[in-house]
Amino acid sequence: MKGNRKPMKIELDKVRAFRLKNHHLDRKYSSDMLLEAAGVCGFQNSPPGAWEMAAYNRIENCSSEILRKELYEERSLIQAWSYRGVPVVFPAGESSTFLEALIPEEGEEPWIYTNGIRLGLAHMDMSFKALLSEVEKAVMYLDSHTVTSKERLDRTLSDLVFLQLPDEKKALWKEPSMYGRPDRQTVGDAIVSFLLRPCSHMSLVVFAERDGIHPTFTSYKRWTGKVPVSTVDPVKELMKKYLHCFGPSSVGEFAAWCGCTGKQARRMWKTIERETIQVEMDGRKRFLLCEDEQALFGAEPCPEEIHLLGAHDPYLDLRDRQVILEDKSLQRHVFQTIANPNVILRGGKIIGVWMAPVRNRKMTVSFSLWGSLAEKEKKRLKEMAEKYAAFNRASLKECKIK
């Protein structure tokens, strides 16, 4: 961190403008910028299709054909379980940053998104490390196979692990799951499901081309035809991406975004600590990359432009939610554990939510605003709804604004 100077205060309108630009939401970018936009901090793809909505909001004349080509044909983009254990689409050339960087060091386990595995470990009377080692061996199956559906993947690998287990452990492995699906899942299936996230971070499993409503899975090596290349310091690269997107920020907010333990977050944070400055934001001390200081303090206030963001757009993945939505009761409505609504953004702030169900290729768009909008802005909302319907190969049946 630079010097011991008193932290400078930064206004939230500058923070919003700074983040909008860094998230490639300040304007629409040409299609040859897709990889750059995806590489900013990745596009979450949960629920399925979320990444396409994120790309649509950043790329001019974006289409499903363009996105499909990059992900499934060129394979310049790749999808794998990344931060927080969620599916993320990112440039294949940055795999070490989005995967390898997340691997904890000794003493930082268990991976925070595998905490639920503790019941399974106790049932098997085996350690996390021992079971992960067995799943690592089993997942090599994907070097020569593609498996359709997550449930089938769990079961296939579970059966392979079963063959490797000591005889006294096999009956325990095949008992009904204690995780709420005893009729469809064994203890072994559930343990494999938890451990697939760590395997993903080791590039042992990635998403292949979707088969109708089902995801398919194979290995990174089989999907790309090569082994991942590690960068010099993938942890530092990930930290810089995070602060560039969500700075000014704190180590605690990074831990929540990343889905790692506090111990792991502090170790990762130290890689960029000397390259940060401290600022005061909303009455609290936060940190910013030194290289971003001029861009943040020189940021012009956000224009009152409207964006229709998907529920899990990267811009919404911040932990200091008051920056874009001050009302805490509305925060609870927008930022839920599951089934978050899509949001209406104006000037970088959330001003309402929207939904757009499609039936028989006809889309009905409903906007729920928390304040008034000028007629010109309402007209703009309808125009945006029509364009979004076309992106989804549907026609706009109805547009409701309330």
Salt bridges, closest charged atoms under 4 A:
GLU36 OE2 - HIS24 NE2 3.15
GLU65 OE2 - ARG393 NH2 2.13
GLU94 OE1 - LYS241 NZ 2.65
GLU105 OE1 - ARG267 NE 3.83
GLU108 OE1 - ARG267 NH2 2.70
GLU134 OE2 - LYS137 NZ 3.49
GLU151 OE2 - ARG155 NH2 2.88
GLU151 OE1 - ARG181 NH2 3.22
GLU151 OE1 - ARG184 NH2 2.41
ASP154 OD1 - LYS150 NZ 2.93
ASP159 OD1 - LYS174 NZ 2.77
ASP167 OD1 - LYS170 NZ 3.73
GLU175 OE1 - HIS123 NE2 3.55
GLU209 OE2 - ARG68 NH2 2.19
GLU253 OE2 - ARG286 NH2 3.11
GLU275 OE2 - LYS236 NZ 2.45
GLU275 OE1 - LYS240 NZ 3.95
GLU291 OE1 - LYS240 NZ 3.33
ASP292 OD2 - HIS244 ND1 2.90
GLU293 OE2 - ARG5 NH2 2.90
GLU304 OE1 - ARG346 NE 3.54
ASP313 OD2 - ARG58 NH1 2.78
ASP317 OD2 - ARG84 NH2 3.03
ASP317 OD1 - ARG319 NH2 2.74
ASP320 OD2 - ARG19 NH2 2.85
GLU375 OE2 - LYS378 NZ 3.77
GLU377 OE2 - ARG346 NH1 3.07
GLU383 OE1 - ARG380 NH1 3.98
